[in-house]
Amino acid sequence: MDTGTHIVMGLGLGGLAMLDPVVSADPITAQAVLIGTLVGSQAPDFDTILKLKNNAVYIRNHRGITHSVPALLIWPALLAPFIHLFFPESNGLHLWLWTSIAVIIHVFVDIFNAYGTQALYPFSKRWVALGVINIFDPFIFITHLVALALWYVGFQPGIIFAALYVLLIAYYIARIWSRHRVARAVATQIPETKDVIISPSLKWSHYHIAVKTKRQFFVANMTHGVLTILDTFDRMAIPNTPIMHAAMNDKNISAFLSFSPVYRWEAERNSLGYEVRFIDLRYRSKGHYPFVALVQLDHQLKCVTSYTGWVYSEDRLRKKMDITPSKLIKN
């Protein structure tokens, strides 16, 4: 989920903690727990700081080890004692318990969007991305704001947030069923479907879809149950050539390939040498595929420059690459 939603969920868990008799009976413990749930709900995303280094490191590691099984134990073990230093009279056990719940909820809700996490690491390096909820879901965010407002005006927070989370469990079940129906409809309408990658939009009835078959990729939308195919590409294996080997050894290309489950590639020869581009098919926006990785090799197959990330125009991509625009030869 987005940062704003994790913040309101952290506050909400602090309100829910008031159902804990140990927390509700002690104002100091209640304050410490509120801070613990707020910070715990943000902790797994502290790896966002990796953006300061470069996009390749960020893409390869974001929502990786910080959202893994060991992280569920490490974050509370670090945060709860630190918070307890400032609230030494608080109940340390219950502070740790509610901080742990906040971390677990953060990782749990993140697996329901299309980006996903490596939540099963170290047992599996596979990205768990269920494609059920958009990274920002207006219903989840707004209902939390309403509940927080009721808490502010004097309603009992434990009861408010217990009711909210029962409602959200029902909401998630409904969205899971909706996603299942979309996947089933896609498999019915596109022959030889091997894999369906679904990205929910802000609207309940609208989904972005990437489909793998044996021979092709399909990029589509589904709105109110109607499937519209937007693009079709032939699946082309990455050739076993020195050019592609050199490209795939680049850190930006390597990071992209470690993350993207459905992509196509383009290559060309130009005055500088060779240009290779990989394009993620999950994020089509206004006819453009903004998540890419690009490397420019010289004639000796040494990297001149490379980039991976989100770019919404060719001009901006060329500025980031600092190379002369060229006409692509597509596969």
C-alpha positions as MATLAB code, in Angstrom:
seq = 'MDTGTHIVMGLGLGGLAMLDPVVSADPITAQAVLIGTLVGSQAPDFDTILKLKNNAVYIRNHRGITHSVPALLIWPALLAPFIHLFFPESNGLHLWLWTSIAVIIHVFVDIFNAYGTQALYPFSKRWVALGVINIFDPFIFITHLVALALWYVGFQPGIIFAALYVLLIAYYIARIWSRHRVARAVATQIPETKDVIISPSLKWSHYHIAVKTKRQFFVANMTHGVLTILDTFDRMAIPNTPIMHAAMNDKNISAFLSFSPVYRWEAERNSLGYEVRFIDLRYRSKGHYPFVALVQLDHQLKCVTSYTGWVYSEDRLRKKMDITPSKLIKN';
ca = [
       0.000    0.000    0.000;
       0.995    3.651   -0.240;
       2.601    5.551    2.645;
      -0.585    7.457    3.527;
      -2.596    4.267    3.910;
       0.100    2.651    6.051;
       0.026    5.739    8.298;
      -3.742    5.664    8.865;
      -3.620    1.896    9.376;
      -0.897    2.373   11.985;
      -3.076    4.884   13.823;
      -6.039    2.548   13.450;
      -4.131   -0.334   15.027;
      -3.241    2.022   17.889;
      -6.979    2.571   18.354;
      -7.709   -1.158   18.122;
      -5.096   -1.743   20.828;
      -7.431   -0.021   23.271;
      -9.347   -3.315   23.392;
      -6.274   -4.708   25.177;
      -6.973   -4.209   28.929;
      -3.275   -3.689   29.676;
      -3.082   -0.878   27.120;
      -6.402    0.822   27.922;
      -5.689    0.808   31.677;
      -2.343    2.616   31.386;
      -2.071    5.939   29.483;
       1.714    5.636   29.233;
       1.495    2.190   27.674;
      -1.263    3.458   25.375;
       0.979    6.286   24.146;
       3.914    3.938   23.609;
       1.732    1.431   21.763;
       0.305    4.137   19.491;
       3.844    5.164   18.545;
       4.773    1.496   18.130;
       1.900    0.757   15.754;
       2.526    3.953   13.797;
       6.256    3.332   13.379;
       5.788   -0.418   12.933;
       3.331    0.206   10.117;
       6.032    2.191    8.287;
       9.163    0.203    9.160;
       9.197   -2.308    6.270;
       9.223    0.604    3.814;
      12.354    2.143    5.324;
      14.163    0.534    2.376;
      12.816    3.415    0.272;
      16.034    5.171    1.266;
      17.757    2.937   -1.310;
      16.396    5.294   -3.970;
      19.109    7.707   -2.891;
      21.713    5.275   -4.216;
      20.203    4.344   -7.575;
      17.107    2.841   -9.155;
      18.724   -0.534   -9.783;
      19.451   -1.107   -6.087;
      15.990    0.153   -5.138;
      14.111   -2.041   -7.639;
      16.089   -5.139   -6.717;
      15.632   -4.682   -2.951;
      12.425   -2.716   -2.296;
       9.861   -4.928   -0.576;
      12.463   -7.647   -0.441;
      14.291   -8.563    2.769;
      12.505   -5.781    4.699;
       9.176   -7.541    4.028;
      10.458  -11.093    4.588;
       9.762  -13.640    7.314;
      12.907  -12.662    9.325;
      11.869   -9.007    9.092;
       8.623   -9.811   10.926;
      10.795  -10.653   13.925;
      13.621   -8.167   13.466;
      11.583   -4.954   13.109;
       9.662   -5.356   16.415;
      12.840   -6.499   18.176;
      14.514   -3.238   17.131;
      11.606   -0.824   17.446;
       9.899   -1.875   20.671;
      12.999   -1.617   22.924;
      13.921    1.707   21.341;
      10.452    3.153   21.973;
      10.515    1.703   25.495;
      13.584    3.817   26.255;
      11.340    6.896   26.019;
       8.456    5.253   27.923;
      10.256    3.149   30.563;
       7.082    2.805   32.658;
       5.122    1.283   29.767;
       4.429   -2.425   29.491;
       7.254   -3.691   27.263;
       5.597   -6.980   26.361;
       2.401   -5.390   25.061;
       4.397   -2.672   23.305;
       6.310   -5.416   21.475;
       3.089   -7.333   20.734;
       1.270   -4.417   19.084;
       4.378   -3.258   17.233;
       4.672   -6.791   15.857;
       1.039   -6.755   14.759;
       1.627   -3.461   12.907;
       4.641   -4.897   11.034;
       2.769   -8.095   10.162;
      -0.274   -6.168    8.885;
       1.976   -3.960    6.719;
       3.574   -6.962    5.005;
       0.263   -8.808    4.763;
      -1.645   -6.028    2.995;
       1.256   -5.393    0.601;
       0.956   -8.858   -0.925;
      -2.539   -8.003   -2.194;
      -1.431   -5.422   -4.767;
       0.201   -6.023   -8.138;
       3.704   -4.965   -7.022;
       3.848   -7.536   -4.238;
       6.657   -8.481   -1.852;
       9.143  -11.261   -1.180;
       7.121  -12.154    1.910;
       8.132  -15.843    1.783;
      11.901  -15.193    1.835;
      14.124  -17.098    2.797;
      11.867  -20.055    1.977;
      11.259  -18.674   -1.514;
      12.550  -15.704   -3.507;
       9.304  -15.580   -5.474;
       7.427  -12.275   -5.469;
       3.978  -12.669   -3.916;
       1.665  -10.261   -5.759;
      -2.008  -11.232   -5.681;
      -3.325   -8.315   -7.741;
      -6.420   -7.817   -5.593;
      -6.102   -4.242   -4.288;
      -4.619   -1.123   -5.887;
      -1.558    0.323   -4.130;
      -3.863    3.168   -3.087;
      -7.412    2.068   -2.353;
      -9.831    4.972   -1.708;
     -12.260    2.806    0.282;
      -9.593    1.611    2.719;
      -8.122    5.089    3.136;
     -11.413    6.966    3.523;
     -12.934    4.482    5.981;
      -9.837    4.864    8.146;
     -10.184    8.649    8.052;
     -13.829    8.378    9.115;
     -12.924    6.030   11.976;
     -10.110    8.347   13.103;
     -12.519   11.299   13.045;
     -14.973    9.370   15.246;
     -12.140    8.604   17.655;
     -11.205   12.282   17.706;
     -14.723   13.394   18.673;
     -14.900   10.922   21.542;
     -16.087    7.506   20.357;
     -14.434    4.426   21.878;
     -11.528    3.626   19.510;
     -11.346   -0.095   20.194;
     -14.948   -0.676   19.150;
     -14.681    1.672   16.150;
     -11.627   -0.022   14.692;
     -12.792   -3.536   15.509;
     -15.920   -2.794   13.456;
     -13.811   -1.237   10.678;
     -11.515   -4.240   10.366;
     -14.451   -6.651   10.239;
     -15.776   -4.497    7.380;
     -12.384   -4.542    5.645;
     -12.117   -8.325    5.925;
     -15.437   -8.533    4.078;
     -14.148   -5.983    1.551;
     -10.997   -8.004    0.873;
     -13.035  -11.180    0.402;
     -15.239   -9.369   -2.126;
     -12.198   -8.055   -4.010;
     -10.564  -11.502   -4.038;
     -13.741  -12.945   -5.559;
     -13.862  -10.121   -8.116;
     -10.251  -10.775   -9.115;
     -10.985  -14.495   -9.448;
     -13.856  -13.744  -11.817;
     -11.616  -11.507  -13.945;
      -8.915  -14.191  -14.211;
     -11.496  -16.816  -15.135;
     -13.032  -14.564  -17.805;
      -9.599  -13.831  -19.323;
      -8.696  -17.532  -19.464;
     -12.008  -18.231  -21.187;
     -11.646  -15.493  -23.815;
      -7.938  -15.796  -24.647;
      -6.999  -19.301  -25.861;
      -3.951  -21.087  -24.412;
      -3.619  -18.662  -21.487;
      -0.669  -19.720  -19.324;
      -0.493  -16.822  -16.867;
      -2.678  -13.793  -16.092;
      -1.191  -10.786  -14.277;
      -3.925   -8.501  -12.968;
      -3.431   -4.937  -11.711;
      -6.505   -3.367  -10.089;
      -7.118    0.315  -10.794;
      -8.643    2.918   -8.490;
     -12.048    1.894   -9.834;
     -13.537   -1.378   -8.589;
     -14.736   -2.439  -12.047;
     -11.546   -1.592  -13.988;
      -8.482   -3.857  -14.233;
      -5.221   -3.679  -16.186;
      -4.236   -7.109  -17.475;
      -1.138   -8.747  -18.986;
      -1.539  -12.267  -20.352;
       1.054  -14.854  -21.317;
       0.192  -17.562  -23.807;
       2.554  -20.047  -25.420;
       3.303  -17.774  -28.370;
       2.082  -14.269  -27.451;
       1.662  -11.531  -24.864;
      -1.670   -9.733  -24.619;
      -2.148   -6.390  -22.889;
      -5.757   -5.649  -22.050;
      -8.253   -3.834  -19.860;
     -11.395   -5.211  -18.320;
     -14.203   -2.796  -17.440;
     -17.546   -3.991  -16.067;
     -16.686   -7.511  -17.202;
     -15.850   -6.515  -20.791;
     -12.347   -7.485  -21.958;
     -10.638   -5.103  -24.387;
      -7.330   -6.204  -25.915;
      -5.069   -3.170  -26.367;
      -1.808   -4.685  -27.654;
      -0.563   -8.065  -28.827;
       3.104   -9.051  -29.058;
       4.778  -12.232  -30.239;
       6.831  -13.865  -27.527;
      10.483  -13.822  -28.557;
      13.087  -15.632  -26.509;
      16.116  -13.579  -25.547;
      18.743  -14.562  -28.125;
      21.916  -16.282  -27.030;
      24.277  -13.631  -28.432;
      27.238  -11.656  -27.062;
      25.195   -8.439  -27.337;
      22.371   -9.753  -25.165;
      24.807  -11.343  -22.711;
      26.554   -7.983  -22.292;
      23.228   -6.186  -21.875;
      21.939   -8.612  -19.250;
      25.116   -8.219  -17.208;
      24.382   -4.526  -16.759;
      23.146   -3.707  -13.240;
      20.034   -1.859  -14.436;
      18.965   -4.587  -16.864;
      19.701   -7.255  -14.267;
      17.599   -5.436  -11.643;
      14.711   -5.076  -14.083;
      14.785   -8.772  -15.009;
      14.864   -9.807  -11.354;
      11.591   -7.954  -10.787;
       9.516   -8.002  -13.957;
       7.506  -11.189  -14.685;
       6.239  -10.141  -18.135;
       8.277   -8.073  -20.580;
       9.371   -7.754  -24.178;
      12.701   -6.622  -25.575;
      13.900   -4.347  -28.370;
      17.386   -4.011  -29.847;
      19.151   -1.920  -32.461;
      22.533   -1.045  -33.817;
      23.352    2.673  -33.868;
      26.336    4.984  -34.290;
      27.433    4.430  -30.685;
      27.218    0.648  -30.862;
      24.177   -1.305  -29.680;
      21.062   -0.344  -27.751;
      18.964   -2.906  -25.863;
      15.659   -2.142  -24.154;
      13.386   -4.228  -21.926;
       9.771   -3.120  -21.445;
       7.459   -4.230  -18.628;
       3.976   -4.947  -20.033;
       2.052   -4.612  -16.763;
       1.858   -0.840  -16.559;
       0.433    0.438  -19.858;
      -0.705    4.049  -19.456;
      -2.202    6.129  -22.280;
      -0.644    3.883  -24.899;
       2.794    4.047  -23.265;
       4.765    1.502  -21.219;
       6.587    3.627  -18.634;
       8.558    0.984  -16.706;
      11.665    0.154  -18.762;
      15.335   -0.772  -18.644;
      17.721    0.461  -21.327;
      21.434   -0.029  -21.921;
      23.699    1.546  -24.546;
      26.725   -0.583  -25.408;
      29.714    0.552  -27.412;
      31.104   -1.439  -30.364;
      33.227   -3.516  -27.948;
      30.043   -4.325  -25.932;
      31.072   -2.191  -22.968;
      28.304   -0.277  -21.207;
      28.246    3.414  -22.141;
      25.190    4.253  -20.034;
      22.077    2.527  -18.729;
      18.867    3.245  -16.873;
      15.898    1.504  -15.293;
      12.776    3.057  -13.833;
       9.610    4.912  -14.684;
       9.732    7.280  -17.658;
       6.618    8.636  -19.350;
       8.128    9.999  -22.556;
      10.917    9.083  -24.951;
      12.466   12.560  -24.647;
      12.806   12.238  -20.870;
      14.301    8.784  -21.233;
      16.904   10.095  -23.677;
      17.784   12.912  -21.284;
      18.311   10.414  -18.467;
      20.429    8.259  -20.761;
      22.206   11.292  -22.240;
      22.391    9.686  -25.671;
      21.226   10.731  -29.103;
      17.691    9.581  -30.054;
      17.618    6.743  -32.555;
      15.098    4.715  -34.475;
      14.440    1.379  -32.781;
      14.390   -1.956  -34.570;
      11.740   -3.925  -32.655;
      11.431   -7.661  -32.259;
];
